[in-house]
Amino acid sequence: MTDLTAGLWELLFKGVWVTVQLTVFSAALGAFVAFVVGVARTHRLWIVRFLSGLYMEIFRGTSALVLMFWMFFVLPMAFGWQLVPMWAAVLALGLSYGAYGSEIVRGSLAAVAPAQQEAGIALSFSPWQRLTKILLPQAWPEMIPPANNLLIELLKGTALVSVLGVGDITFGAALVRNALGESAPVYTIILVMYFVLAFLLTRVMRAVERKAKAGIGQAPEKGVGVLRKLNIRQQTETSRDFSSAGGA
């Protein structure tokens, strides 16, 4: 650890900034794709459902790494223009994880009670009004927990971009490792870096979830610690014993 000079530390922290940018840009593209494809999969026209489902199956069943190579090496030969490695990576990750996210959107919309949809029809709402005023406000809080898991997977998936020479955390760690000839300290440090980024991302998403639930009148969930769990269990056992005694 004493061999990690200021220059090597700077290289690693520049990699953190690149990883954050990759995550934000890919997540923005993925969220857009997930919303469009997820809503399209609930459309009344079968052709729209078919095409959106075909997209989801293709990109969900394709390796993000291979797609990244395809966009960086094959697209120039097919169309005559070259993507920079950063944007080839963002495009590949956003399209891939957007396909996964579309299932979150579709499932959350489908989970809204059918009576809510019927109420919108009774009020003569258009399909767009039913989507924006009834379905999405209720489905949005349910999307956040699985979307949080997908964002963390995306964060970790950004390590793939190092194969294109993008200077993310993993790429910087590889350079430091080659310079020092040591693997354990370097990769331990980047493990901690990824954990810290994932932890911060989870805290942000938890705050978004609380705000979304408050927006539809749901009380925010309180943290359930060990003592609270024991109290809940004790209350449950007491109620069960009381019910048994009353039945006897």
PyMOL commands that set and color helices and strands:
alter all, ss='L'
color gray80, all
select helices_A, chain A and resi 6-40+46-60+64-79+85-111+114-122+127-164+169-180+184-215+226-247
alter helices_A, ss='H'
color red, helices_A
deselect
rebuild
show_as cartoon
